[in-house]
């Protein structure tokens, strides 16, 4: 079973949307598990405080290293092989290649940051891998945790029926996905491309490849440049 442990100050959010659709069905089938760990359970004192003012001054609060370290140690023992990940805007971008690696791991331990950030000593001492889901700032790491878990779970054996469908998805071949069509044949004056009704599998495959390349060039020049082994041209 692929195991996801999520360290958060809002454990009531989980499994949330992961309890529906394909991920929810797979959860019911015990293809994966979701454990929400309340970081406040490892805080001391009457108020169970998990944060404090930043050293050196400045706005906001910082998640304490001692509290977070205790939560991580209790959740993932020294022999736990699962990657430990901090979801943060300053992390490396989450790419499909890393998603595949995580899906092939025994699971993940996810730390959901809050406030202005996490004490650097917790990141260093517990060897947290920092991952970002995009160049923007969220209120906390919980939504990012949903994204990472969903991306991994859908790759687990038995979650999606046809394994071949993965191979044609966006990013799997360094390209964005080609356009899709289904009935009706005509919609508001727009027809399904004739080639898709030809029954000629070779021509259909060639058309889809051509469309995927065209869309990638137009929308993600960075991906196209990486596929071609170069750097994207500046606008």
ZILIN-V335907 format. One record per backbone hydrogen bond with DSSP energy under -0.5 kcal/mol. NH is the residue of the N-H (numbers start at 1). CO is the residue of the C=O. If there is no record, write none. Layout:
NH/CO
NH/CO
This chain:
2/31
3/106
4/33
5/3
5/108
6/4
6/35
7/5
7/110
8/6
8/37
13/10
14/11
18/15
19/16
20/17
24/20
25/21
26/22
27/23
28/24
29/25
30/27
31/26
32/26
33/2
35/4
36/34
37/6
37/35
38/36
39/8
39/37
41/38
42/39
43/40
48/45
49/44
52/62
54/60
57/54
62/52
63/117
64/50
68/64
69/65
70/66
71/67
72/68
73/69
74/70
75/71
76/72
77/75
80/77
83/107
85/83
85/109
86/129
87/85
87/111
88/86
88/131
91/88
92/130
94/132
95/93
99/95
100/96
101/97
102/98
103/99
104/100
105/102
108/3
109/83
110/5
110/108
111/85
112/7
112/110
113/87
113/111
116/61
117/61
117/114
119/63
122/119
123/119
124/120
125/121
126/122
127/124
128/123
129/84
130/128
131/86
131/129
132/92
136/134
141/113
145/141
146/142
147/143
148/144
149/145
150/146
151/147
152/148
153/149
154/150
155/152
156/153
159/156
160/156
163/161
165/162
166/163
167/163
168/164
168/165
169/166
171/175
172/169
174/171
176/212
187/190
190/187
191/189
192/185
196/193
197/194
198/195
201/199
204/200
205/201
206/202
207/203
208/204
209/205
210/206
211/207
212/208
213/209
214/210
215/211
216/212
217/213
218/214
219/215
220/216
223/220
224/220
225/221
226/222
227/223
228/224
229/225
229/226
230/225
